[in-house]
Amino acid sequence: MLSPLARLLYIALWCEADKEGRLVWKPMTFKLRYMPGDACDIQALCTEITERGLVKLYGDGYAYIPSFSAHQHINPRETASQLPEPSVSSRVGTRQARVGTGANLDVHVQGGREGKGKEGTHDASRGVELPGFESFWKTWPTGDRKQAKGKCLDAWKKAKAEADAALVMAHVERLKTSTTWTKQDGQFIPAPLVYLNQRAWEGADLDGIAASGRETFV
């Protein structure tokens, strides 16, 4: 009984959820990530979903999808949830988590999904990964240049990219459909480390990235 766009958003939220069906509730990021070209009220769509009980909010900017594990095939190698359990939350909150706070963990905690070896293994010696980095790593196109995850994490920290996590993800998603990145089977897609070191998302115009040539860095 959801409206068409609300149905699509609900499906997209399955990708946001971690192993336990938990996620950080950030409607504006959902808009940038999944519906950048749709003229819609993202807050209204989110309210439509939560009012029907398909997603339940809790804590300070968190949410979970009831019965998520009953309807999803969970990769056994996937990392356990790093978000608090709904049952231990002291209150139910509906406001969006603020950028730059511990509650705004834009993390899928899906390190085990990247594959075997160093690329898919979390280096515990590096501590807790910063907000948005796992989503950035998952969003980046798979290819020979998608290497050096540890160095990319260091570059992410140095650039303090967590403050711009939503913009970074929207920028990368737009570049993935740009002429430069799609031609010749993606031969001109740069290494993620180059992207981070150049802070390529700064000053990005999400409505004019393809036309401006901002994606031509290598």
SVG drawing of the C-alpha trace seen along z (x, -y; Angstrom):
<svg xmlns="http://www.w3.org/2000/svg" viewBox="-2 -24 50 42">
<polyline fill="none" stroke="black" stroke-width="0.4" points="0.0,0.0 3.0,-2.3 3.3,-4.9 5.7,-3.9 8.7,-6.0 8.2,-4.8 8.4,-1.2 11.7,-1.9 13.1,-3.7 12.1,-0.8 13.9,1.7 17.0,-0.6 17.0,-0.6 17.6,3.2 21.0,2.3 21.6,-0.2 20.9,2.3 23.7,4.3 23.6,8.0 21.0,7.4 18.8,5.2 20.0,2.0 20.9,-1.2 21.7,-4.9 18.6,-6.9 19.7,-9.8 16.9,-10.7 18.9,-13.3 21.7,-10.8 19.1,-8.4 17.8,-11.1 21.3,-11.8 22.2,-8.1 19.1,-6.6 16.8,-9.4 19.1,-12.2 17.0,-13.0 13.5,-12.6 11.5,-15.6 10.2,-14.2 9.9,-14.9 12.2,-12.4 11.0,-13.1 7.4,-12.3 8.5,-9.1 10.4,-8.1 7.4,-8.9 5.2,-6.8 7.5,-3.8 7.9,-4.2 4.1,-4.8 3.4,-1.4 5.9,0.2 8.2,1.4 11.1,-0.4 11.2,-1.4 13.2,-4.2 15.1,-4.0 17.8,-5.7 19.5,-8.8 19.3,-8.5 19.1,-4.8 16.5,-2.5 15.9,1.2 13.9,3.4 11.7,5.9 12.1,9.5 15.0,8.5 16.9,11.8 13.8,13.8 13.6,12.5 17.3,12.0 20.1,14.4 22.9,13.2 26.5,13.8 27.9,15.8 31.3,13.9 29.6,10.6 30.7,8.6 28.4,8.4 26.4,5.2 28.3,2.3 25.1,0.4 23.3,0.6 20.4,3.1 17.0,1.5 16.1,3.2 18.7,1.4 17.9,-2.1 16.7,-4.5 14.4,-6.4 12.9,-6.4 14.2,-9.3 13.0,-10.5 15.5,-13.3 18.3,-12.7 21.7,-12.0 24.1,-15.0 27.0,-14.9 30.3,-14.3 28.8,-12.6 29.2,-9.0 25.5,-8.5 26.1,-9.3 28.0,-6.1 27.4,-5.8 28.7,-2.2 27.4,1.0 29.7,3.1 30.1,5.5 33.9,5.9 33.5,9.7 31.5,9.1 34.5,7.7 36.0,11.1 38.9,13.1 42.3,11.8 43.4,8.4 40.8,6.5 37.9,8.1 39.5,8.3 39.1,5.6 42.5,4.6 41.7,4.5 45.0,2.6 43.5,-0.4 40.7,-0.8 37.1,-1.6 36.7,-2.8 35.4,-6.3 31.9,-7.1 31.1,-6.5 34.3,-4.7 32.8,-1.2 30.0,-2.7 32.6,-4.5 34.6,-1.4 31.6,0.6 30.4,-2.1 33.7,-2.4 33.6,-0.4 35.3,3.0 38.5,3.2 42.2,3.6 42.7,0.2 40.5,0.8 43.4,1.6 45.2,0.5 42.1,0.4 44.3,-0.4 46.0,-3.3 42.6,-4.5 41.3,-4.4 44.4,-6.5 43.7,-9.0 40.0,-9.1 41.0,-10.0 43.6,-12.6 41.0,-14.3 38.4,-14.2 36.0,-12.9 33.5,-11.8 32.2,-15.4 31.4,-15.1 30.4,-11.5 27.0,-12.1 28.5,-14.3 31.4,-11.9 29.0,-9.0 26.7,-11.1 29.7,-12.3 31.1,-8.8 27.6,-7.5 27.4,-10.3 30.9,-9.7 30.1,-6.0 27.6,-7.0 29.8,-9.7 31.3,-9.4 34.8,-9.3 34.3,-6.4 32.1,-4.3 34.1,-4.5 36.5,-1.7 35.2,0.6 36.2,-1.8 39.9,-2.1 39.9,-5.8 38.5,-5.1 41.2,-6.3 42.3,-4.4 40.3,-5.3 43.5,-6.4 44.0,-9.0 40.5,-10.2 40.9,-10.7 44.3,-12.3 42.9,-14.8 39.8,-15.5 38.0,-15.3 34.6,-15.8 35.2,-19.3 33.3,-21.9 31.4,-19.2 28.2,-20.4 26.0,-17.3 23.8,-18.7 26.6,-19.5 29.4,-17.0 29.1,-15.2 29.0,-18.5 31.8,-20.2 34.5,-17.6 35.3,-17.3 35.4,-13.5 38.4,-13.7 41.1,-13.3 43.2,-10.1"/>
</svg>
